Amino acid sequence: MKILITGGAGFIGSHTADALLQIGHEICILDCLQPTVHPYGKPRYIGSDIEFIQGDVRDKATLAHALDGVDAVYHFAAYQDYLTDFSTFFSVNSVSTALLYEILVETGRGHRIRKVIVASSQAVMGEGRYRCSHCASNGKPDCYPSIRLENRLSCGEWNHRCPNCDQILSWQPSNETVMNPCNPYAISKQSQENIAIHMGSRYGIPSVALRYSIVQGPRQSFYNAYSGAMRIFSLSLLLNRPPLIYEDGCQVRDYINIQDVVAANLIALEDDRANYQVFNVGGNQAWTVHEFYDAMQQTVQKRLDPVVDGYYRYGDTRHIFSDVGKLQSLGWQPVHSIHDSIKSYWDYLIHQQNQSDILDYAEMHMKQLHVIRKAQAQA
């Protein structure tokens, strides 16, 4: 098949392109090479055996050209950061997805397309599912908290509390029915899911949306401030600078190796049981931020006490963990450990240049946006 990967020069897209090439597919990449992701232009890992088009997925003529002769599409192009240009989240993430289906329907190419796979995000679930042990014993249902607000975070109140009895809530695995986006990026990703599933169903274009958890591995952007713990902790250890751990470090996350993500991407393409559905793609193991940092220190064999001093990133979720049972029912399993992810990322990082500049840029960027804040008194 000839397969188009929008955003294919990026982290997930490029690894998916490699895997598809290896099994004999023809690959075309459409990517705008956004400077915050690709400050040095087209990456060297994009080989000459891949057709490369530099352009914007919001440009109809460019996208239509890229779709010529294509049998399947991975729509990975996205805008993601802490920036306050809210409209850009929707113009890149939502509008480009609508434009993709518009072109397929208008030109009649939709009848040829075997699959459209859209990259969604765990962020669609927001804070996810929580339970009050006291109220649950009295028959109260689980709850789905909204974003934590400044008046509580500034006092060091990190945990969600039961709206009925004020006890601290405990996190629960969140499946694909959970939808509670709490920021512009997440709302745009939910809209992508809706566009793909509903437009695909309406016009008979098999479509799948994949909600990725925190994906880890080489080729992650160093300059996207949103990309998180793996980059910050690795750079800090490499440069012998104590990393800043936000809140109390007890936040729960699930991390997934890029190769497990690629395996999920291939199943979504090949298995028709996935059609017109949304799937969580997560690591299936819960880690606190402290546990993750400990695993990193163990893997790279360096020790450095972190700074835990009441700092927080406004807009972060407290806990989120994806239930991947639905994807497992198709025969998929995450098989790479967190140590595999750390080792491959570390090996990638130590061969980069200007590591100090990368860490300084990310910290300065978030401080300028007033994303990093400090609690006045911790509860």
Protein Blocks (a to p, Z undefined) as FASTA:
>chain_A
ZZddehklmmmlmmmmmmmmmnopacddddehiaklmmnopafklcfkbccddddfklmk
lmmmmmgopabdcdfbccddfbfblmlmmmmmmmmmmmmmmmmmmnommmmpmbdcdddd
fklnmnopaddfklmmnopacdddddddfklmmnopabccdfklopacddddddfklccd
fbfklmmmmmmmmmmmmmmmmnopacddddddddedehiafklmknommlmmmmmmmnop
acddehjlpaccddddfklmmmmmmmmmmmmklgopacdddehiacdfklmmmmmmmmno
pacddddehiacehiafbdcddfklmmmnopacfbdfklmmmmmmmmmmmpghklmmmmm
mmmmmmmnomaccdfbdZZ
